[in-house]
Amino acid sequence: MTLSTSHRQPLADEVTGKLRDMIQSGEWPLQQRIPSETELMARLGVSRGTLREAVKALAHSGMLEVRRGDGTYVRATSEMSGAARRLYRDHTEVHILEVRVGLDTQAARLAAKNATPDDVKALRALLSKRDAAWNAGDYPAWARADWGFHERVAQASGNPLLHELYISFGEVFHTDLLRQQDRPGFDGLPHEGHGALVDALEAHDIEAAVASVNKNLNSCAEWLRS
C-alpha cells in the first residue's frame, strides 16, 4: 500500500489519513498495539520522519497513545472519541453518570425501534459471557462483557453518531466498573438495564426499555452516593 506523492495533499497528512482508516476499520482494535515503525514504513513506503509526524498528529487527537519503550496503542476510534476520553478525566463519576443517563435512555429508545434479531442474539450472548465471568471471579472479563453489552445497545440504536459518542465512554466505564466491583455488596449481575432491557428490545417495547435503563442508572447513582 505505497502512498502517492500527490501535490494536492502533504504526504504526512496522507499518511495520517491512512492510519486513521486502519483504526476506524477495526484493523487495529482498541487498546491494542499497532505495528512497529519499521513495518509501517515498509508497508506505506514512507520515511521514519513522515510516519512519526502522522503518529504524533493522531496521538494529539487522542486516537493513539505513544508509550516509550513499549510501542503505540489505539486509544479511540475517532478524534471525537479521543477528545471526549480526555475530557472525562477532568470530571467526576457523578457527572459522567448524568451524561450517560441521556445517552443510555436515548439508545434504549431507538434500539427498541430498530434492534434486529441479530442484535438481540448478540446482546444475550454478551450477558452470558458477563454472567460466566462474574461467577468465575474473572472481573476484568466481566467488565469487558458488561461494557460490550451497553456499547452494542448503542449500536442497535441505528444512530452512528450516538454510537460513536457512547464508545468514547469505554475506558471510563470499564475502569469505574472494576472500582465498584471491589466495594462490599456490589451486584455484578443486575437484571434491570440488562436482561430486562433485552426483553424489551426484543418486544420493541420502548416504554419498558427506557424504564429498565432508568431503574438501573438510578441504582448506580444511589450506589455512588453511598
PLY file of the C-alpha trace (Angstrom):
ply
format ascii 1.0
element vertex 226
property float x
property float y
property float z
element edge 225
property int vertex1
property int vertex2
end_header
0.00 0.00 0.00
2.62 2.55 -1.08
1.34 6.10 -0.89
1.35 8.59 -3.71
3.25 11.86 -3.53
0.29 13.98 -4.58
0.87 17.72 -4.69
-2.70 18.23 -3.56
-2.09 16.85 -0.07
1.05 16.86 2.12
2.43 13.34 2.49
2.21 13.40 6.29
-1.49 14.27 6.04
-2.00 11.41 3.60
-0.25 9.01 5.99
-2.36 10.31 8.87
-5.48 9.55 6.85
-4.29 6.01 6.09
-3.54 5.31 9.74
-6.91 6.74 10.73
-8.63 4.44 8.24
-6.86 1.41 9.71
-8.13 2.32 13.16
-11.67 3.10 12.11
-11.95 -0.07 10.02
-11.11 -2.19 13.07
-7.88 -3.47 11.55
-6.20 -2.16 14.70
-8.52 -2.84 17.67
-8.91 -0.57 20.67
-6.30 -0.97 23.40
-4.04 -2.96 21.05
-0.52 -2.04 19.95
-0.12 -1.03 16.31
2.67 -2.48 14.11
6.23 -1.29 14.59
7.69 1.75 12.84
9.81 -0.45 10.60
6.80 -2.48 9.47
4.66 0.60 8.83
7.44 2.41 6.95
7.77 -0.57 4.61
4.04 -1.00 4.22
3.35 2.65 3.45
6.60 3.41 1.62
7.41 6.49 3.71
10.28 7.77 5.80
10.52 7.49 9.58
10.07 11.25 9.95
6.86 11.29 7.90
5.45 8.33 9.81
6.26 9.88 13.17
4.62 13.14 12.15
1.43 11.23 11.29
1.51 9.22 14.53
2.09 12.42 16.51
-1.00 14.01 14.91
-3.20 11.06 15.86
-1.70 10.94 19.35
-2.51 14.64 19.77
-6.10 13.93 18.72
-6.37 11.13 21.29
-6.69 8.24 18.85
-3.21 6.87 19.58
-1.02 6.75 22.67
2.77 6.51 22.37
4.35 4.61 25.26
8.11 4.99 25.41
9.85 1.65 25.26
6.59 -0.21 24.67
5.04 0.97 21.41
1.98 2.87 20.21
-1.54 1.84 21.19
-5.02 2.56 19.85
-6.96 4.59 22.40
-10.00 5.79 20.41
-11.65 5.11 17.06
-12.05 8.76 16.09
-10.80 12.22 17.00
-14.16 12.86 18.66
-13.82 9.83 20.92
-10.24 10.75 21.71
-11.16 14.29 22.73
-14.09 13.05 24.81
-11.91 10.49 26.59
-9.51 13.25 27.66
-12.38 15.40 28.89
-13.82 12.63 31.06
-10.65 12.53 33.14
-11.45 16.03 34.40
-14.96 15.22 35.65
-16.46 13.22 38.48
-18.18 9.84 38.30
-21.49 11.59 39.02
-21.02 13.99 36.09
-20.28 11.10 33.76
-23.28 9.11 35.02
-25.56 12.10 34.47
-24.44 12.29 30.84
-24.88 8.54 30.44
-28.50 8.88 31.55
-29.22 10.89 28.44
-27.24 8.64 26.10
-28.45 5.35 27.57
-32.11 6.26 27.57
-31.98 7.54 24.00
-30.01 4.47 22.90
-32.63 2.23 24.52
-35.48 4.20 22.98
-34.03 3.94 19.47
-32.89 0.34 19.89
-36.41 -0.66 20.91
-37.50 0.53 17.46
-34.52 -0.62 15.41
-32.96 -3.69 17.08
-32.76 -6.75 14.83
-32.89 -10.41 15.86
-29.11 -10.49 15.38
-28.76 -7.58 17.83
-30.88 -9.39 20.41
-28.88 -12.59 19.94
-25.57 -10.71 20.35
-26.83 -8.95 23.49
-27.90 -12.21 25.12
-24.53 -13.76 24.25
-22.73 -10.84 25.92
-24.86 -11.25 29.04
-23.98 -14.95 29.14
-20.28 -14.04 28.96
-20.77 -11.42 31.67
-22.54 -13.86 33.99
-19.97 -16.61 33.46
-17.06 -14.23 34.08
-18.62 -12.85 37.27
-19.35 -16.30 38.65
-15.79 -17.38 37.83
-14.34 -14.33 39.56
-12.80 -13.06 36.31
-13.70 -9.42 36.93
-11.77 -7.85 34.02
-13.64 -10.17 31.61
-16.89 -9.37 33.40
-16.29 -5.63 32.97
-15.43 -6.05 29.27
-18.60 -8.05 28.62
-20.74 -5.58 30.56
-19.30 -2.66 28.60
-19.66 -4.61 25.36
-23.34 -5.09 26.15
-24.01 -1.37 26.60
-21.97 -0.47 23.53
-23.97 -3.00 21.47
-27.25 -1.43 22.63
-25.95 1.91 21.35
-25.03 0.25 18.06
-28.51 -1.29 17.83
-29.97 2.22 18.09
-29.17 2.68 14.40
-27.71 6.14 15.09
-23.97 6.09 14.26
-23.29 9.41 15.99
-24.87 8.24 19.24
-22.87 5.01 18.93
-19.65 6.97 18.46
-20.37 9.15 21.50
-21.10 6.07 23.56
-17.87 4.37 22.51
-15.98 7.32 23.98
-17.14 6.23 27.45
-15.43 2.86 27.12
-12.28 3.37 29.16
-14.00 5.37 31.89
-16.88 2.89 32.09
-14.56 -0.11 32.30
-12.35 1.44 34.99
-15.37 2.51 37.05
-16.89 -0.97 36.92
-13.72 -2.55 38.27
-13.56 0.08 41.03
-17.16 -0.56 42.05
-16.67 -4.32 41.99
-14.30 -4.03 44.97
-16.98 -2.48 47.17
-18.84 -4.84 49.55
-22.36 -5.72 48.46
-21.93 -4.74 44.83
-24.30 -6.59 42.48
-22.40 -7.52 39.35
-25.39 -9.13 37.62
-28.28 -6.65 37.77
-31.31 -7.63 35.70
-32.53 -4.08 35.16
-30.80 -2.36 32.28
-29.53 -5.72 31.07
-31.77 -8.81 30.86
-34.95 -6.78 31.25
-33.69 -4.35 28.62
-33.04 -7.13 26.09
-36.56 -8.47 26.68
-37.95 -5.00 25.99
-35.84 -4.57 22.84
-36.95 -7.94 21.52
-40.59 -6.95 22.12
-39.95 -3.47 20.60
-41.39 -2.02 23.81
-39.96 1.50 24.00
-41.52 2.39 27.34
-40.25 -0.76 29.04
-36.77 -0.32 27.56
-36.42 3.24 28.85
-37.87 2.29 32.25
-35.37 -0.54 32.62
-32.43 1.72 31.83
-33.65 4.44 34.20
-34.07 1.96 37.04
-30.56 0.63 36.54
-28.95 4.06 36.33
-30.87 5.30 39.36
-29.48 2.34 41.25
-25.98 3.26 40.07
-26.49 6.84 41.25
-27.56 5.66 44.69
-24.51 3.41 44.83
-22.17 6.32 44.03
-23.76 8.45 46.73
-23.46 5.74 49.39
0 1
1 2
2 3
3 4
4 5
5 6
6 7
7 8
8 9
9 10
10 11
11 12
12 13
13 14
14 15
15 16
16 17
17 18
18 19
19 20
20 21
21 22
22 23
23 24
24 25
25 26
26 27
27 28
28 29
29 30
30 31
31 32
32 33
33 34
34 35
35 36
36 37
37 38
38 39
39 40
40 41
41 42
42 43
43 44
44 45
45 46
46 47
47 48
48 49
49 50
50 51
51 52
52 53
53 54
54 55
55 56
56 57
57 58
58 59
59 60
60 61
61 62
62 63
63 64
64 65
65 66
66 67
67 68
68 69
69 70
70 71
71 72
72 73
73 74
74 75
75 76
76 77
77 78
78 79
79 80
80 81
81 82
82 83
83 84
84 85
85 86
86 87
87 88
88 89
89 90
90 91
91 92
92 93
93 94
94 95
95 96
96 97
97 98
98 99
99 100
100 101
101 102
102 103
103 104
104 105
105 106
106 107
107 108
108 109
109 110
110 111
111 112
112 113
113 114
114 115
115 116
116 117
117 118
118 119
119 120
120 121
121 122
122 123
123 124
124 125
125 126
126 127
127 128
128 129
129 130
130 131
131 132
132 133
133 134
134 135
135 136
136 137
137 138
138 139
139 140
140 141
141 142
142 143
143 144
144 145
145 146
146 147
147 148
148 149
149 150
150 151
151 152
152 153
153 154
154 155
155 156
156 157
157 158
158 159
159 160
160 161
161 162
162 163
163 164
164 165
165 166
166 167
167 168
168 169
169 170
170 171
171 172
172 173
173 174
174 175
175 176
176 177
177 178
178 179
179 180
180 181
181 182
182 183
183 184
184 185
185 186
186 187
187 188
188 189
189 190
190 191
191 192
192 193
193 194
194 195
195 196
196 197
197 198
198 199
199 200
200 201
201 202
202 203
203 204
204 205
205 206
206 207
207 208
208 209
209 210
210 211
211 212
212 213
213 214
214 215
215 216
216 217
217 218
218 219
219 220
220 221
221 222
222 223
223 224
224 225
